[in-house]
Structure formats: structure tokens, C-alpha cells
């Protein structure tokens, strides 16, 4: 039986490669959004080779000490996650989960010898993101729902604002379980007020539905956080070229006259594409990834005259821009080349940032975040299952000949973080040296130096509440307690 599983994370920071899940919460529902069973609310131990970002802790209020005293290890959490949560035909749903929570789940699975992707597709499982559903509902079918604005007067789709104006219970924003319940309430609200749109987006969220609609060559309605809020994050777009990796499309925003861009070289297009900041001119091309549940609709008739006016979608102008675009023969090729240039630049920057792997500590540090460096073969997947099945005693002498070097480097980290009692004296000494390298090496640029510097800056900010002061004190004590001896 197909079910939804709504979930949310609170994390030690915002970088999925380096930061950690500290709280996981979730609630299963049936297709009518009625709860099934009790909710999950789990703290996950922060290991002593990671210092949280103080700003993140001030938002969540979860201290590392709380995770250590009340939480379970990542290995224990993933045993529960993969067996009890990711059941066949489960649709995993969050609020901005595709860009944030799902990434943290993938890297947590990677560090703990699980396939990082199967949870989101195998055995009929899939994912969905309510944020773009909310955005498209606000843009195309806003009736029956109150829509919030941020303090600066701009439209906002933040979960806490949406809950407040619609009088939905959301007692503690940025607590994972509270956010889960609020997300379910928002889903119920949209399903009740705009059931056709809710069902359409639910049933047209997969790659097999999205790809043919986008690659047809016809214009389509597209809602994305990359589009300006003045347009309710929504426009009419058309595909201009396949993405170089073939898993996405380059799509053009037909609000914008293409004459400004038609004579630019690939390098000039790449420069415009990467421009950031308030003064950067708007660039009308973006990457639409098929398997990230983009909110798209192929029937332009859903944009009635009232919506057309509210979104400033002038159809005559859009048709004119489409006609111009189709006359530019090499525009798609130049945009595809500009994407290759951008990717090449990022790869070169990454090589400059990465320290050369000259010893076991450097290679382990690199392997820890190397999920996207390649896929795992079937033989290594079998050996990964042996690691997961081993207890602390069995891990002591466990030796597996992985063909993937990353997995060889991850094994001592897995043991130290989840089963410290399995470490031999030599491995314990290596672990302490690894923690020193990760936390202290680098002097003023080290993780520890940045951590304590930020704590000092936050402590001096005016208007600090008693709760915030307490959290900063706890973070100070935690940092001192986990630093390895020099």
C-alpha cells in the first residue's frame, strides 16, 4: 500500500558533505494524509570529530551534549531508517527536502556503508517536495488559502509563515517534529482547497513524466525557487538544449527577449550565468533536473486571464520571444558549451581547494565526502553489507578487500564513530591523530579556530536572550571537551 512519509531534519550546519544530522523526525500517513502509527523523533549523536556551526545551534536549540546523552549513533539510526521507514511504496516527503534534507540523508548513508540512492527509488519508493507544490499553488490556484509575506513586504513561502496565517498548529518552528506536522497540515490544506493541482503534481513528479513534457519542444509552465518572487516563482519556459550530462534540460524563461543574448559567446554566456548579487542582471536560462520533482505543467490553458495579469505573463510577448528563440540556430549549442565551461571551472576550483592526499589522514578526509566521485560496483556493495551486519566484536578483525579505495578509507572512520570499542590501540591512536588533523590543523583557519571565533562574535551581539546565552555556553564547553590533546 502506497503511503507518504513526511520527514524533517535538524542539522549541525548547512553543508551536507561536512555537517551532520542531529535530529530526525517523521510521520507516516496514508494517501489521504491520515496518520499511520506513531511519529518518529530521534536524536543522532554528534561524533567528536565534528564541531557544529554555532549559528545553526542557535536556530535549532539542540546542543551536541543532548545528542550524546539522548541520541543513537548514525549506524543505529540507519538500521532503523532502512528497515522501518523506507518500506516498499513509500513516498518520502519534506519541505525543501530535495535540495537540503535528501542530501544529508545521502551523505549519512555513504559514510555508513549503505547505497546512497536506493532509499529514494527502489521497491516502488520515491520522493516529493511540498515547497514547489506550495509555490505553484500560490502562483496558479491561490484561492481558499491565505498567503504570507515576509516582514519586508515580499511574498514568502516559509513554512512558519504559511502555518501562522492559515492558523495551522506549528508550536516550535525549527524543531523537526513540529515542522513535520506543519508540513502535513499544509499538504492537507492544499489537497482540500486545490485537489486537482495537488493530485496533478503528485502524479507528475517522476522523471518518466517530466522528461517527455520538457523535451517535447513546446512551452510549459515552470515554478522554481530560482525565479523571482515578483512573479510568484513561476514563468513559461521552453527547452533550448539538453544538459551535458543528459539528466537535465537547459530551459529558457520566455518572459525575456532573447535578442540580448543571441550574439554572446559561450564564455560570455557562462559569465552572465554565474553573476551573483543584487546588482547582477537576471539570466533567463536555468537547469531543470528531471529527477528532482520539478513543478511543471504542460497545458498553458491553466493560466487564465486573471492569473496571467497577476503573474504579469503577457502571452503575446511570450509568443514573440518564442518565435525569436526558434530562429537562433546555435543558441542551444552555445548554452550547452557554457555549461561545460562552468563545470570545468568548478572542477578546477575544487582541485585547488583539496589538499593533496599525501597520508592516511588526508585520504580519509577526502573519502568522507567523496560520494559523488563514482558509483560502487556490486562486489563492493556485498562487502558493504558485511560491514553493516558486523557488531563491535566482529569489526575488530574485519578485513575486506574493497576495490573502491574510498571504502577502504571509510572503514576506520565508521568503526571509530559508531563502535569505538572495536578500535585496537593502534587504531585509537590513529583516530586521535585524525581528529587533530580535522579540528586543529590549519592554525587560524582550522575548524576549531573558526568555531571559537564565531562563538565569541555571537556572545558580543546585542539583544542576546538567556536561552541563546545558555546555548553559547554549552557550545563553548562542548568544543573544549572534544578537542584532542596537542
C-alpha positions as CSV (number, residue, x, y, z in Angstrom):
1,X,0.0,0.0,0.0
2,X,1.4,3.3,-1.0
3,X,2.0,5.7,1.9
4,X,3.5,9.1,2.5
5,X,6.3,9.5,5.0
6,X,6.8,13.2,5.9
7,X,10.2,13.9,7.4
8,X,12.4,16.8,8.5
9,X,16.0,17.1,9.8
10,X,17.8,19.5,12.1
11,X,21.5,19.6,11.4
12,X,24.8,20.8,12.8
13,X,25.2,23.1,9.8
14,X,24.2,23.7,6.2
15,X,26.9,21.6,4.3
16,X,25.8,18.1,3.7
17,X,29.3,16.9,3.0
18,X,30.7,18.1,6.3
19,X,27.9,18.7,8.7
20,X,25.7,16.1,10.4
21,X,22.1,15.2,11.2
22,X,21.3,15.9,14.8
23,X,17.6,15.3,14.8
24,X,15.4,13.2,12.5
25,X,11.6,13.3,12.8
26,X,8.9,11.8,10.6
27,X,5.3,10.7,10.4
28,X,3.8,8.1,8.0
29,X,0.3,8.9,6.5
30,X,-2.0,7.2,4.1
31,X,-2.7,8.7,0.7
32,X,-5.5,10.8,2.3
33,X,-2.9,12.2,4.8
34,X,-4.3,10.4,7.8
35,X,-1.5,9.4,10.3
36,X,-0.4,5.8,10.4
37,X,1.2,4.8,13.6
38,X,3.2,6.9,16.0
39,X,5.7,9.6,14.8
40,X,9.4,9.2,14.9
41,X,11.6,11.7,16.8
42,X,15.2,10.7,17.0
43,X,18.4,12.5,18.2
44,X,21.6,11.3,16.5
45,X,24.9,11.5,18.3
46,X,27.3,14.1,17.1
47,X,30.7,12.4,16.8
48,X,33.8,14.1,18.3
49,X,35.5,14.8,15.0
50,X,32.8,17.4,14.1
51,X,32.1,20.8,15.6
52,X,28.7,22.2,14.8
53,X,28.2,25.6,13.3
54,X,27.1,27.8,16.2
55,X,24.6,29.8,14.2
56,X,22.8,26.5,13.3
57,X,22.5,25.5,17.0
58,X,21.1,28.9,17.9
59,X,18.3,28.2,15.4
60,X,17.5,24.6,16.4
61,X,18.3,24.8,20.1
62,X,19.7,21.3,20.0
63,X,23.1,21.0,21.8
64,X,25.7,18.4,20.9
65,X,25.6,17.3,24.6
66,X,21.9,16.4,24.2
67,X,22.6,14.2,21.2
68,X,25.4,12.5,23.0
69,X,23.3,11.8,26.1
70,X,19.9,11.0,24.5
71,X,20.8,10.1,20.9
72,X,21.8,7.0,19.0
73,X,24.7,6.5,16.6
74,X,24.4,7.0,12.8
75,X,24.7,3.3,12.3
76,X,21.8,2.6,14.7
77,X,19.7,5.3,13.1
78,X,20.3,4.0,9.6
79,X,19.4,0.4,10.6
80,X,16.0,1.8,11.7
81,X,15.7,4.2,8.8
82,X,16.3,1.5,6.1
83,X,14.1,-1.2,7.8
84,X,11.2,0.7,9.4
85,X,10.9,3.9,7.4
86,X,11.9,3.1,3.9
87,X,9.2,0.5,3.3
88,X,8.1,-0.5,-0.2
89,X,5.9,2.1,-2.0
90,X,6.8,4.9,0.4
91,X,6.8,8.5,-0.9
92,X,9.3,10.4,1.2
93,X,8.0,14.0,1.5
94,X,9.6,17.1,3.1
95,X,9.7,20.9,2.8
96,X,12.7,21.8,0.6
97,X,14.0,18.3,1.2
98,X,15.2,17.7,-2.4
99,X,17.8,20.5,-2.0
100,X,18.6,20.0,1.7
101,X,17.4,17.0,3.7
102,X,17.9,14.4,0.9
103,X,21.5,15.5,0.5
104,X,22.1,14.9,4.2
105,X,20.5,11.5,4.1
106,X,22.6,10.5,1.1
107,X,25.9,11.5,2.8
108,X,24.9,9.8,6.0
109,X,24.2,6.6,4.1
110,X,27.5,6.9,2.3
111,X,29.6,7.3,5.5
112,X,27.9,4.2,6.9
113,X,28.3,1.8,4.0
114,X,24.9,2.0,2.5
115,X,23.9,2.7,-1.1
116,X,23.2,6.4,-1.0
117,X,20.4,6.3,-3.6
118,X,18.3,3.1,-3.3
119,X,16.1,4.6,-0.5
120,X,14.6,7.1,-2.9
121,X,13.7,4.7,-5.8
122,X,14.0,1.0,-5.0
123,X,10.9,-1.2,-4.2
124,X,8.5,1.5,-5.5
125,X,9.8,4.2,-3.2
126,X,10.1,7.8,-4.4
127,X,10.4,11.4,-3.1
128,X,8.3,14.6,-3.3
129,X,8.9,18.1,-2.1
130,X,6.0,20.2,-0.8
131,X,7.8,23.5,-1.3
132,X,7.4,23.7,-5.0
133,X,3.8,22.4,-4.6
134,X,3.2,25.4,-2.4
135,X,4.8,27.7,-4.8
136,X,2.8,26.5,-7.8
137,X,-0.4,26.6,-5.9
138,X,0.3,30.2,-4.9
139,X,1.0,31.1,-8.4
140,X,-1.7,29.3,-10.3
141,X,-4.5,28.4,-7.8
142,X,-4.2,30.6,-4.8
143,X,-7.9,30.7,-3.9
144,X,-9.0,29.3,-0.5
145,X,-5.6,29.7,1.1
146,X,-4.0,32.7,2.9
147,X,-0.6,33.6,1.6
148,X,2.0,35.1,3.8
149,X,4.5,38.0,3.3
150,X,7.9,38.4,4.9
151,X,8.5,41.4,7.3
152,X,9.9,43.3,4.3
153,X,6.6,43.0,2.5
154,X,7.8,40.5,-0.1
155,X,5.9,37.2,-0.7
156,X,7.2,34.4,1.4
157,X,6.5,30.7,1.4
158,X,8.4,29.9,4.6
159,X,6.7,27.1,6.5
160,X,6.3,29.0,9.7
161,X,4.7,32.0,8.0
162,X,2.3,29.8,6.0
163,X,1.3,28.0,9.1
164,X,0.7,31.2,11.1
165,X,-1.5,33.0,8.5
166,X,-3.6,29.8,8.0
167,X,-3.9,29.2,11.7
168,X,-2.2,25.8,11.5
169,X,-0.5,24.4,14.6
170,X,3.2,25.0,14.4
171,X,4.3,25.4,18.0
172,X,8.1,25.3,17.5
173,X,9.5,26.2,14.1
174,X,12.9,24.5,13.5
175,X,12.0,21.6,15.7
176,X,12.0,18.7,13.3
177,X,8.7,17.0,14.5
178,X,6.9,20.3,14.7
179,X,8.0,21.1,11.1
180,X,6.8,17.6,10.0
181,X,3.3,18.2,11.5
182,X,3.1,21.6,9.9
183,X,4.1,20.2,6.5
184,X,1.3,17.6,6.7
185,X,-1.2,20.3,7.7
186,X,-0.1,22.4,4.7
187,X,-0.4,19.4,2.4
188,X,-3.9,18.8,3.7
189,X,-4.8,22.4,3.2
190,X,-3.7,22.3,-0.5
191,X,-5.4,18.9,-1.1
192,X,-8.6,20.3,0.4
193,X,-8.7,23.6,-1.4
194,X,-7.0,22.7,-4.7
195,X,-7.3,19.0,-5.0
196,X,-6.8,18.9,-8.8
197,X,-3.5,20.7,-8.7
198,X,-2.4,18.6,-5.7
199,X,-3.1,15.3,-7.5
200,X,-1.6,16.5,-10.8
201,X,1.7,17.4,-9.1
202,X,1.7,14.2,-7.1
203,X,1.1,12.1,-10.3
204,X,3.5,14.1,-12.5
205,X,6.6,14.2,-10.3
206,X,8.8,11.5,-11.7
207,X,11.4,11.6,-14.5
208,X,9.3,9.5,-16.8
209,X,6.5,12.1,-16.5
210,X,8.7,15.2,-16.6
211,X,11.2,14.4,-19.3
212,X,8.8,13.9,-22.3
213,X,6.9,17.0,-21.3
214,X,10.1,19.2,-21.2
215,X,11.8,17.6,-24.3
216,X,8.6,18.0,-26.5
217,X,9.8,21.4,-27.6
218,X,6.6,23.0,-26.5
219,X,6.4,25.8,-23.9
220,X,5.4,24.7,-20.4
221,X,4.6,26.4,-17.0
222,X,7.5,26.1,-14.6
223,X,7.7,27.0,-10.9
224,X,11.1,27.2,-9.3
225,X,12.8,28.9,-6.4
226,X,15.3,30.3,-9.0
227,X,12.7,32.5,-10.5
228,X,11.9,36.0,-9.0
229,X,9.4,36.3,-6.2
230,X,7.7,39.2,-8.1
231,X,6.5,36.5,-10.5
232,X,5.5,34.1,-7.7
233,X,8.5,32.0,-8.8
234,X,6.6,31.0,-11.9
235,X,7.1,31.5,-15.7
236,X,6.5,29.9,-19.0
237,X,9.7,28.2,-20.2
238,X,10.9,26.1,-23.1
239,X,13.8,23.7,-23.5
240,X,16.7,25.1,-25.6
241,X,19.2,22.3,-25.1
242,X,19.8,19.1,-23.2
243,X,22.2,19.4,-20.3
244,X,25.6,18.0,-21.0
245,X,25.0,15.1,-18.5
246,X,21.7,14.3,-20.2
247,X,19.8,14.0,-16.9
248,X,18.5,17.6,-17.2
249,X,17.5,20.3,-19.6
250,X,18.5,23.9,-20.2
251,X,15.3,25.9,-20.2
252,X,14.7,29.4,-21.3
253,X,12.4,31.9,-19.5
254,X,10.1,33.2,-22.2
255,X,9.4,36.4,-20.3
256,X,12.8,37.6,-21.5
257,X,13.6,38.8,-25.0
258,X,16.4,36.6,-26.4
259,X,17.9,39.3,-28.6
260,X,20.1,40.4,-25.7
261,X,21.8,37.0,-25.5
262,X,21.8,35.6,-29.1
263,X,25.2,37.0,-30.1
264,X,27.1,36.3,-26.9
265,X,29.8,33.7,-26.9
266,X,29.7,30.6,-24.7
267,X,32.3,32.2,-22.4
268,X,30.2,35.4,-22.2
269,X,27.0,33.4,-21.5
270,X,28.8,31.5,-18.7
271,X,29.9,34.8,-17.2
272,X,26.4,36.1,-17.2
273,X,25.0,32.8,-15.9
274,X,27.3,32.9,-12.9
275,X,26.8,36.5,-12.0
276,X,25.6,36.9,-8.4
277,X,24.5,39.7,-6.1
278,X,21.6,42.2,-6.1
279,X,23.1,44.2,-9.0
280,X,23.6,41.1,-11.2
281,X,21.3,41.2,-14.2
282,X,18.8,38.4,-14.5
283,X,19.8,35.5,-16.6
284,X,16.9,33.7,-18.2
285,X,18.3,30.2,-18.5
286,X,18.3,27.5,-15.8
287,X,18.9,23.8,-15.4
288,X,15.8,21.7,-14.9
289,X,16.7,18.3,-13.5
290,X,14.2,15.6,-14.3
291,X,14.5,13.5,-11.2
292,X,14.1,16.4,-8.7
293,X,10.3,16.6,-8.9
294,X,10.2,19.9,-10.7
295,X,6.8,21.6,-10.7
296,X,5.8,21.8,-14.3
297,X,2.5,21.9,-16.2
298,X,2.3,21.4,-19.9
299,X,-1.2,22.8,-20.5
300,X,-0.9,26.6,-20.8
301,X,-4.7,26.9,-20.6
302,X,-4.4,26.6,-16.8
303,X,-3.1,30.2,-16.9
304,X,-6.4,32.1,-17.1
305,X,-6.7,35.8,-17.7
306,X,-6.8,36.6,-14.0
307,X,-3.6,34.6,-13.4
308,X,-2.0,36.0,-16.5
309,X,-2.4,39.5,-15.2
310,X,-1.4,38.7,-11.6
311,X,1.8,37.0,-12.7
312,X,2.5,39.5,-15.5
313,X,2.5,36.8,-18.1
314,X,1.8,38.6,-21.3
315,X,1.1,35.8,-23.8
316,X,1.6,37.9,-26.9
317,X,5.1,38.8,-25.7
318,X,5.9,35.2,-24.8
319,X,4.9,34.0,-28.2
320,X,7.0,36.7,-29.8
321,X,10.0,35.7,-27.7
322,X,9.5,32.0,-28.6
323,X,9.4,32.9,-32.3
324,X,12.7,34.8,-31.9
325,X,14.3,32.0,-30.0
326,X,13.5,29.4,-32.6
327,X,15.3,31.5,-35.2
328,X,18.6,31.4,-33.3
329,X,20.1,28.2,-34.7
330,X,23.2,27.9,-32.4
331,X,21.8,29.3,-29.2
332,X,21.3,25.9,-27.6
333,X,24.7,24.7,-28.5
334,X,26.3,27.8,-27.1
335,X,24.4,27.4,-23.8
336,X,25.4,23.7,-23.6
337,X,29.1,24.8,-24.1
338,X,28.7,27.5,-21.5
339,X,27.5,24.8,-19.0
340,X,30.6,22.7,-19.8
341,X,32.8,25.8,-19.1
342,X,31.1,26.4,-15.8
343,X,31.5,22.7,-14.8
344,X,35.2,22.8,-15.8
345,X,35.7,25.9,-13.7
346,X,34.2,24.3,-10.7
347,X,36.3,21.2,-11.1
348,X,39.5,23.3,-11.3
349,X,38.5,25.3,-8.2
350,X,37.8,22.0,-6.3
351,X,41.2,20.7,-7.2
352,X,42.8,23.9,-5.9
353,X,40.9,23.7,-2.6
354,X,41.5,20.0,-2.0
355,X,44.7,19.2,-0.1
356,X,46.9,16.6,-1.8
357,X,46.2,13.2,-0.3
358,X,49.7,12.6,1.0
359,X,48.9,10.4,4.0
360,X,46.2,8.3,5.6
361,X,44.6,11.3,7.3
362,X,44.3,13.3,4.1
363,X,42.9,10.4,2.1
364,X,40.4,9.6,4.9
365,X,39.2,13.2,5.0
366,X,38.8,13.2,1.2
367,X,36.9,9.9,1.2
368,X,34.5,11.1,3.9
369,X,32.8,13.5,1.4
370,X,33.6,11.7,-1.9
371,X,30.1,10.3,-2.5
372,X,29.8,11.8,-6.0
373,X,33.3,10.7,-7.1
374,X,31.8,7.5,-8.6
375,X,29.4,4.6,-8.3
376,X,30.0,1.5,-6.2
377,X,30.2,-1.9,-8.0
378,X,28.1,-4.9,-7.0
379,X,31.0,-6.8,-5.4
380,X,31.8,-3.9,-3.1
381,X,28.1,-3.5,-2.3
382,X,28.1,-7.0,-1.0
383,X,31.1,-6.3,1.2
384,X,29.4,-3.1,2.4
385,X,26.6,-5.3,3.7
386,X,29.1,-7.3,5.7
387,X,30.3,-4.2,7.4
388,X,26.8,-3.1,8.3
389,X,26.0,-6.5,9.7
390,X,29.1,-6.7,11.9
391,X,28.9,-5.9,15.6
392,X,31.7,-4.2,17.6
393,X,33.5,-7.5,18.3
394,X,33.3,-8.7,14.7
395,X,34.6,-5.3,13.5
396,X,37.8,-5.7,15.4
397,X,39.3,-8.2,13.0
398,X,37.2,-7.4,9.9
399,X,39.3,-7.0,6.8
400,X,37.7,-6.6,3.4
401,X,39.4,-6.1,0.1
402,X,37.3,-3.3,-1.4
403,X,38.1,-2.4,-4.9
404,X,37.0,1.2,-4.3
405,X,39.7,3.0,-2.4
406,X,37.2,5.3,-0.8
407,X,35.6,2.4,1.1
408,X,38.9,1.3,2.4
409,X,39.5,4.8,3.8
410,X,36.0,5.0,5.3
411,X,36.2,1.8,7.3
412,X,38.3,3.1,10.2
413,X,36.1,6.2,10.4
414,X,33.0,4.0,10.5
415,X,34.4,2.0,13.4
416,X,35.6,5.0,15.4
417,X,32.3,6.9,15.0
418,X,29.9,4.1,15.6
419,X,31.8,1.4,17.5
420,X,34.8,2.9,19.3
421,X,35.2,-0.2,21.5
422,X,36.2,-2.1,18.3
423,X,39.4,0.0,17.9
424,X,42.7,-1.5,18.6
425,X,45.3,0.7,20.5
426,X,46.9,1.5,17.2
427,X,43.6,2.4,15.6
428,X,42.7,4.6,18.6
429,X,46.0,6.5,18.2
430,X,45.2,6.9,14.5
431,X,41.7,8.2,15.3
432,X,43.1,10.8,17.7
433,X,45.6,12.0,15.1
434,X,42.8,12.1,12.6
435,X,40.7,14.3,14.9
436,X,43.7,16.6,15.4
437,X,44.1,16.9,11.7
438,X,40.4,17.6,11.1
439,X,39.8,20.0,14.0
440,X,43.1,21.7,14.8
441,X,45.4,21.7,11.9
442,X,45.4,24.9,9.9
443,X,46.0,27.3,12.7
444,X,43.7,30.3,12.5
445,X,41.9,28.7,9.6
446,X,41.2,25.4,11.4
447,X,37.7,24.2,12.2
448,X,38.3,24.7,15.9
449,X,39.7,28.3,15.5
450,X,36.7,29.3,13.3
451,X,34.3,27.7,15.8
452,X,35.6,29.5,18.9
453,X,35.9,32.8,17.0
454,X,32.3,32.6,15.9
455,X,31.2,31.8,19.5
456,X,33.0,35.0,20.6
457,X,31.3,37.0,17.9
458,X,27.8,35.7,18.8
459,X,28.4,36.3,22.5
460,X,29.0,40.0,21.9
461,X,25.9,40.6,19.8
462,X,23.3,42.9,21.5
463,X,20.0,41.6,22.5
464,X,21.2,38.1,23.3
465,X,18.4,36.1,25.1
466,X,19.0,34.0,28.2
467,X,18.4,30.8,26.1
468,X,20.9,31.9,23.4
469,X,23.4,32.7,26.1
470,X,23.0,29.2,27.6
471,X,23.4,27.6,24.2
472,X,26.6,29.5,23.6
473,X,28.0,28.4,27.0
474,X,27.1,24.8,26.2
475,X,28.8,25.1,22.8
476,X,31.9,26.6,24.5
477,X,32.1,23.7,26.9
478,X,31.5,21.1,24.2
479,X,34.2,22.5,22.0
480,X,36.7,22.4,24.8
481,X,35.7,18.8,25.8
482,X,36.2,17.3,22.3
483,X,39.4,18.9,21.2
484,X,42.2,16.4,21.0
485,X,45.3,17.0,23.2
486,X,48.1,18.7,21.3
